Amino acid sequence: MKAEEVRGKTKDELDDQLLQLRKEQFNLRFQAASGQLENTARVRQVRRDIARIKTVLHQRSNEG
């Protein structure tokens, strides 16, 4: 997910996306612990997407 895509979404969309990514992160962590994780790069990608969304939400909250 690119930063431009994140900035184009509304706050509600970002909140939903953040919740979805956190659930995925939990599942990936669980798979890693049980040795079933195949795509290890996805963990890093999800973590960075979460950070991007949180950054944009924080920037928007400080604007107004």
Number of C-alpha atoms within 10 A of each C-alpha: 12 8 12 8 9 20 15 10 14 10 16 9 12 19 15 10 17 19 13 12 17 15 12 16 19 12 14 20 15 13 14 15 10 9 9 11 16 10 9 11 9 14 17 11 13 18 14 13 19 20 13 18 23 16 14 17 17 11 11 12 10 8 6 5
